[in-house]
């Protein structure tokens, strides 16, 4: 673009007309500074240099809105930054994100999070839980804060306000952490203030039914059926929970097309872990399946598609069994404890329950140790019997043998 007075340079820029192709004319005064003329005649001032070994091209202005002299001055600053390893584009984006973080509220962020991540990528039950906790706890406390101003003290205060319900409080912090992780991934925050909030001790509740209680539960299901308290599909769903150890959501997702009668399995294409899941069927489970009427594609059918609330059916049934402290999910734990009590290896129990992480199955390790103890007791008794067993008369040998 020449190296004389500014006026001729501007005249040169003005005379550059479109010719149907993209053209770049470098400046003779500032290396790396150039005029780019697009195929339609738009004139852009650009700089070109290398950052970390890669060639980068950055637009500094548009002619005639930005005069040539100002564009050249801007170019000198941008080139100096690029040659020192600074990416002006990244810095500009960071400034824009910081400005957005100061203007967008947590409520607005949550709407974007739900639309872009939660709804398209998570399961319906998780979506429901997240939306409920956001509406009930997170947004009333934090919704009007901007994404930039929320800090750990705000999250701690919310957590402390829910100290009377520790499990919900911990879950609320987990949802807040996930929401703010979304903000970090999109450059709206540099850190997550909910990341290191110390959670309450919940005291994991474990309830295993004894064999007598399992029998009582099975009888209670039959009693509730005879009384008309629950219908045939609720009855079948609860019996499958007893006989397979499957999760409630898996049982209500069973379709007739998932059943492999010859292999004696139900093959779910999706599960809680986002993986296919195989449920093995015993003779008792097969018998339950054969008694269920075919009404639509779902095995445990409801009025509209699948059965909606198997836990509610169990709430009615457990009163007949006198098991008011037993949740439906405890039937799954009891299935596992029964297996562990019969010496089934933990690895196999994990496969039966569909655990992806072996540490999840470790909660049944103490039940497996009980089996070892019982075997040890039997061996001890056998040893004692051998010691006390009468021995034959001892004959003393004389001389060399």
C-alpha positions in Angstrom: 0.0 0.0 0.0 3.0 2.3 -0.5 5.3 4.1 1.9 4.7 7.8 1.3 2.1 10.3 2.6 -1.1 8.9 4.3 -3.3 10.7 1.7 -2.0 8.6 -1.3 -2.4 5.5 0.7 -6.1 6.2 1.3 -6.5 7.0 -2.3 -5.0 3.6 -3.1 -7.4 1.8 -0.8 -10.3 3.7 -2.3 -9.3 2.7 -5.9 -9.3 -1.1 -5.1 -12.4 -2.4 -6.7 -14.0 -5.9 -6.6 -12.9 -8.3 -9.3 -14.8 -11.4 -8.3 -12.0 -13.0 -6.2 -10.4 -12.5 -2.8 -7.3 -10.3 -2.9 -4.7 -9.3 -0.3 -2.4 -6.4 -0.8 0.4 -6.1 1.9 1.6 -2.8 3.2 5.1 -1.7 2.4 5.5 0.2 5.7 4.3 -2.2 8.3 5.2 -5.9 7.5 2.3 -8.2 8.2 -0.3 -5.4 7.7 -2.5 -5.7 4.6 -5.7 -4.8 2.8 -8.0 -7.6 2.0 -10.6 -7.0 -0.8 -13.4 -9.6 -0.8 -15.0 -10.8 -4.0 -17.9 -8.4 -3.5 -15.7 -5.4 -2.8 -15.6 -5.2 1.0 -12.3 -3.8 2.2 -10.8 -5.2 5.4 -7.6 -4.2 7.2 -5.9 -7.3 8.4 -2.7 -8.4 10.2 -1.0 -11.7 9.6 1.7 -13.3 11.8 2.6 -16.6 13.5 1.5 -17.6 17.0 3.2 -20.7 18.4 4.2 -21.8 14.9 0.8 -21.4 13.4 -0.2 -18.7 10.9 -3.0 -16.5 12.1 -4.9 -13.8 10.3 -6.9 -11.2 12.3 -9.2 -8.4 11.0 -8.5 -5.0 12.7 -11.1 -2.9 10.9 -13.2 -2.2 7.9 -12.6 0.6 5.4 -13.9 3.4 5.2 -15.3 3.1 8.8 -11.8 2.8 10.1 -9.3 5.2 8.4 -6.0 3.8 7.1 -3.9 5.7 9.7 -5.9 4.3 12.6 -5.9 0.8 11.1 -2.1 0.9 10.7 -1.7 2.0 14.4 -4.1 -0.8 15.5 -2.1 -3.3 13.4 1.2 -2.3 15.0 -0.3 -3.1 18.5 -1.9 -6.4 17.4 1.3 -7.6 15.6 3.4 -6.8 18.6 1.1 -8.9 20.8 1.1 -11.8 18.3 4.9 -11.8 18.0 5.1 -12.1 21.8 2.8 -15.2 21.8 -0.4 -13.4 22.7 -3.5 -14.3 20.7 -5.6 -11.1 20.4 -8.6 -13.1 19.2 -8.6 -15.3 22.3 -8.2 -12.3 24.5 -11.1 -10.5 22.8 -13.3 -13.6 23.2 -12.4 -13.8 26.9 -13.3 -10.1 27.4 -16.7 -10.8 25.7 -17.3 -13.8 27.8 -16.4 -11.9 31.0 -18.8 -9.1 30.0 -21.5 -11.7 29.3 -20.9 -13.3 32.8 -21.5 -10.0 34.4 -24.9 -9.6 32.6 -26.3 -13.1 32.5 -28.1 -14.3 35.6 -28.0 -17.8 37.1 -31.7 -18.1 36.1 -30.9 -17.3 32.5 -27.9 -19.7 32.6 -30.1 -22.5 33.9 -32.5 -22.0 31.0 -29.6 -22.4 28.6 -28.2 -25.4 30.5 -31.5 -27.2 30.4 -32.1 -26.5 26.7 -28.5 -27.3 25.5 -27.4 -30.1 27.9 -29.9 -31.5 30.3 -32.9 -32.2 28.0 -31.0 -33.5 25.0 -28.4 -35.5 26.8 -29.8 -36.8 30.2 -32.5 -39.3 31.0 -36.1 -38.2 31.7 -35.9 -39.1 35.4 -32.6 -37.1 35.8 -34.2 -34.2 33.9 -37.2 -34.2 36.2 -35.0 -34.2 39.3 -32.8 -31.4 38.1 -35.7 -29.2 37.1 -37.4 -29.8 40.5 -34.3 -28.9 42.5 -33.7 -25.9 40.4 -37.2 -24.6 40.8 -37.5 -25.4 44.5 -34.1 -24.5 45.9 -31.4 -23.2 43.5 -33.3 -20.5 41.6 -35.1 -18.9 44.7 -31.7 -18.6 46.4 -29.3 -17.9 43.5 -31.4 -17.1 40.4 -31.1 -13.3 40.5 -27.3 -13.3 41.0 -25.1 -12.9 37.9 -22.9 -15.8 36.8 -19.8 -13.6 37.6 -20.8 -12.6 41.1 -21.9 -16.0 42.5 -19.2 -17.4 44.9 -18.7 -20.2 47.3 -20.3 -18.3 50.2 -23.6 -18.2 48.3 -23.5 -21.9 47.7 -22.5 -22.7 51.3 -25.3 -20.5 52.5 -27.8 -22.4 50.4 -26.4 -25.8 51.6 -26.6 -24.7 55.2 -30.2 -23.5 54.9 -31.1 -27.1 54.0 -29.3 -28.8 56.9 -32.6 -30.4 58.1 -32.7 -32.5 54.9 -29.1 -33.5 54.2 -29.7 -35.7 51.3 -31.7 -33.1 49.4 -29.1 -30.4 50.4 -26.2 -32.5 48.9 -28.2 -33.2 45.7 -28.9 -29.5 45.4 -25.2 -28.7 45.6 -24.5 -31.4 43.0 -27.0 -29.8 40.6 -25.5 -26.3 41.3 -22.1 -27.7 40.6 -23.2 -29.2 37.3 -24.8 -25.9 36.3 -21.7 -23.9 37.0 -19.5 -26.5 35.3 -21.6 -25.7 32.2 -20.7 -22.0 32.7 -17.0 -22.9 33.0 -17.0 -25.0 29.9 -18.5 -22.1 27.9 -16.0 -19.6 29.3 -18.4 -17.7 31.5 -16.4 -18.5 34.6 -12.8 -19.5 35.3 -13.7 -21.7 38.2 -16.6 -23.5 39.9 -17.5 -22.2 43.4 -19.6 -25.3 44.2 -16.8 -27.7 43.5 -15.3 -28.0 47.0 -18.4 -27.5 49.1 -18.2 -30.1 51.9 -21.3 -32.3 51.9 -23.3 -33.6 54.8 -22.9 -37.2 56.0 -26.0 -38.9 54.9 -25.5 -42.3 56.5 -26.2 -44.8 53.8 -29.3 -46.7 54.5 -29.1 -50.4 53.9 -32.1 -52.7 54.4 -31.9 -56.3 53.5 -34.9 -58.6 53.8 -34.4 -61.9 55.5 -35.6 -65.0 53.7 -38.7 -65.0 56.0 -39.4 -61.3 55.0 -39.0 -62.1 51.3 -41.6 -64.8 51.8 -43.9 -62.3 53.6 -43.4 -59.8 50.8 -44.4 -62.4 48.1 -47.5 -63.4 50.1 -48.4 -59.7 50.6 -48.3 -59.2 46.8 -50.7 -62.0 46.4 -52.9 -60.7 49.2 -53.0 -57.2 47.7 -53.9 -58.7 44.3 -56.8 -60.7 45.9 -58.0 -57.6 47.6 -58.0 -55.6 44.4 -55.6 -53.1 45.8 -53.3 -53.3 42.8 -53.9 -54.7 39.3 -52.2 -57.5 37.4 -49.5 -55.4 35.9 -48.5 -53.9 39.3 -48.4 -57.4 40.7 -46.3 -58.7 37.9 -43.9 -55.8 38.1 -43.3 -56.3 41.9 -42.8 -60.1 41.4 -40.2 -59.4 38.7 -38.5 -57.0 41.1 -38.2 -59.9 43.6 -37.1 -62.5 41.0 -34.7 -60.4 38.9 -33.2 -57.7 41.1 -33.9 -55.2 38.3 -34.4 -51.5 39.0 -38.0 -50.2 39.0 -37.3 -48.0 35.9 -35.9 -51.0 34.1 -38.9 -53.2 34.8 -41.3 -50.5 33.6 -39.2 -50.2 30.4 -39.4 -53.9 29.6 -40.9 -54.5 26.1 -42.1 -57.8 24.7 -39.6 -57.4 21.9 -36.7 -57.3 24.5 -37.5 -60.9 25.7 -35.2 -63.7 24.6 -37.2 -66.7 25.5 -34.7 -69.3 24.4 -31.8 -67.6 26.1 -34.0 -66.7 29.2 -33.0 -63.1 29.2 -34.4 -59.6 28.8 -32.1 -57.4 26.8 -32.7 -53.7 27.4 -31.1 -51.4 24.8 -30.6 -48.7 27.4 -30.1 -48.5 31.1 -29.3 -46.2 34.0 -25.6 -46.4 32.9 -26.4 -45.5 29.3 -25.4 -49.0 28.3 -27.4 -52.0 27.1 -28.4 -54.2 30.0 -29.1 -58.0 30.2 -31.5 -59.2 32.9 -31.3 -63.0 33.4 -34.6 -64.8 34.0 -35.1 -67.7 36.5 -37.9 -70.2 36.2 -39.9 -68.1 38.6 -39.4 -64.9 36.5 -40.3 -66.8 33.3 -43.5 -68.0 34.9 -44.4 -64.4 35.8 -43.9 -63.3 32.2 -46.1 -66.1 30.9 -49.0 -65.0 33.1 -48.9 -61.3 32.0 -51.6 -60.4 29.4 -50.2 -58.7 26.2 -51.5 -55.2 26.1 -49.3 -53.1 23.7 -45.5 -53.2 23.4 -44.7 -52.8 27.2 -44.7 -55.9 29.4 -45.8 -53.9 32.5 -48.4 -51.9 30.8 -50.1 -48.8 32.0 -53.0 -46.7 30.7 -50.7 -44.8 28.4 -47.7 -46.9 27.4 -45.7 -48.2 30.3 -46.6 -48.5 34.0 -45.8 -45.2 35.6 -45.3 -45.8 39.3 -44.3 -49.2 40.6 -43.2 -47.7 43.9 -46.7 -46.6 44.6 -47.9 -50.2 44.1 -45.2 -51.4 46.6 -46.4 -48.8 49.1 -49.8 -50.5 49.2 -48.3 -54.0 49.3 -45.8 -53.5 52.1 -48.6 -52.7 54.6 -49.9 -56.3 54.1 -46.4 -57.6 54.9 -45.7 -55.4 57.9 -42.6 -54.0 56.1 -43.3 -50.3 56.3 -39.6 -49.5 56.5 -38.8 -51.3 53.2 -38.5 -49.4 50.0 -39.1 -50.9 46.6 -35.3 -50.5 45.9 -34.6 -52.6 49.0 -35.9 -55.6 47.0 -33.0 -55.2 44.7 -30.6 -55.0 47.7 -32.2 -58.2 49.1 -31.8 -60.0 45.8 -28.1 -59.2 46.0 -27.7 -60.1 49.7 -29.4 -63.4 49.0 -26.8 -64.1 46.3 -23.9 -63.1 48.5 -25.2 -65.2 51.3 -25.1 -68.2 49.1 -21.5 -67.7 48.2 -22.0 -66.0 44.7 -18.8 -64.0 43.9 -19.2 -60.2 44.1 -18.1 -59.9 40.4 -21.0 -62.2 39.4 -23.5 -60.2 41.6 -22.3 -57.0 39.9 -23.1 -58.5 36.5 -26.5 -59.7 37.7 -27.3 -56.2 38.9 -25.9 -54.4 35.9 -23.2 -52.5 37.9 -20.7 -50.8 35.6 -18.4 -49.9 38.5 -17.2 -52.8 40.7 -17.0 -50.5 43.7 -20.8 -50.2 43.7 -21.0 -54.0 44.4 -18.6 -53.7 47.3 -21.5 -52.7 49.6 -22.3 -56.5 49.7 -18.8 -57.5 50.6 -19.6 -57.9 54.3 -22.4 -60.3 53.4 -19.9 -62.4 51.4 -17.5 -62.4 54.4 -20.4 -64.0 56.4 -20.2 -66.9 54.0 -16.5 -67.3 54.7 -17.1 -67.2 58.4 -19.8 -70.0 58.1 -17.4 -72.1 56.1 -14.7 -71.5 58.7 -17.1 -72.6 61.4 -17.9 -75.8 59.6 -14.2 -76.5 59.1 -13.5 -75.8 62.8 -16.3 -78.2 63.8 -14.9 -80.9 61.4 -11.5 -80.4 62.9 -12.8 -80.8 66.4 -14.6 -84.0 65.5 -11.5 -85.4 64.0 -9.5 -84.6 67.2 -12.2 -86.2 69.4 -12.6 -89.3 67.3 -11.6 -92.4 69.3 -8.2 -93.8 68.1 -7.2 -97.5 68.0 -5.0 -99.2 70.7 -1.4 -98.1 70.5 1.1 -101.0 70.4 4.6 -100.3 71.5 7.3 -101.6 69.1 10.5 -103.1 70.5 13.8 -103.1 68.8 14.7 -101.8 65.4 11.8 -101.5 63.0 
